[in-house]
């Protein structure tokens, strides 16, 4: 089973990539599938790609569910 995890965009790059932050960890992801995303937006990330935008509320709710399950989103 695969998980897609919410992360917040913290920096944009000219090459279609962005830096996202999740639990203090910064990762590089492709924005090819969500070119409208920008700094401060939350995106669902899977295997290095931002798949879709989501609201901050939905991102926080999802991260809270991961925490309750004891999985830790960055694991």
LINLINKA-V766867 format. One record per residue. N is the residue number from 1. RES is the residue in three letters. PSI is psi as a letter, one per 40 degrees, with the letter a starting at -180 (NA if undefined). NEAR is the number of other C-alpha atoms within 12 Angstrom. Layout:
N | RES | PSI | NEAR
N | RES | PSI | NEAR
This chain:
1 | UNK | i | 4
2 | UNK | i | 7
3 | UNK | h | 18
4 | UNK | h | 23
5 | UNK | h | 38
6 | UNK | h | 37
7 | UNK | i | 43
8 | UNK | h | 39
9 | UNK | h | 35
10 | UNK | e | 25
11 | UNK | i | 24
12 | UNK | i | 24
13 | UNK | i | 19
14 | UNK | e | 13
15 | UNK | e | 14
16 | UNK | e | 21
17 | UNK | i | 26
18 | UNK | i | 35
19 | UNK | h | 34
20 | UNK | i | 36
21 | UNK | h | 27
22 | UNK | h | 26
23 | UNK | f | 20
24 | UNK | e | 13
25 | UNK | h | 16
26 | UNK | h | 18
27 | UNK | i | 27
28 | UNK | h | 27
29 | UNK | i | 33
30 | UNK | h | 30
31 | UNK | e | 34
32 | UNK | d | 19
33 | UNK | e | 20
34 | UNK | g | 24
35 | UNK | e | 24
36 | UNK | e | 19
37 | UNK | i | 33
38 | UNK | i | 26
39 | UNK | h | 22
40 | UNK | e | 20
41 | UNK | i | 31
42 | UNK | h | 35
43 | UNK | i | 42
44 | UNK | h | 37
45 | UNK | h | 36
46 | UNK | h | 24
47 | UNK | f | 15
48 | UNK | e | 23
49 | UNK | h | 28
50 | UNK | h | 36
51 | UNK | d | 26
52 | UNK | i | 27
53 | UNK | i | 29
54 | UNK | i | 26
55 | UNK | i | 19
56 | UNK | d | 19
57 | UNK | d | 16
58 | UNK | d | 20
59 | UNK | d | 26
60 | UNK | d | 23
61 | UNK | d | 16
62 | UNK | d | 26
63 | UNK | d | 28
64 | UNK | d | 19
65 | UNK | d | 17
66 | UNK | d | 21
67 | UNK | d | 16
68 | UNK | d | 12
69 | UNK | e | 11
70 | UNK | e | 12
71 | UNK | d | 15
72 | UNK | h | 18
73 | UNK | d | 28
74 | UNK | e | 23
75 | UNK | NA | 13
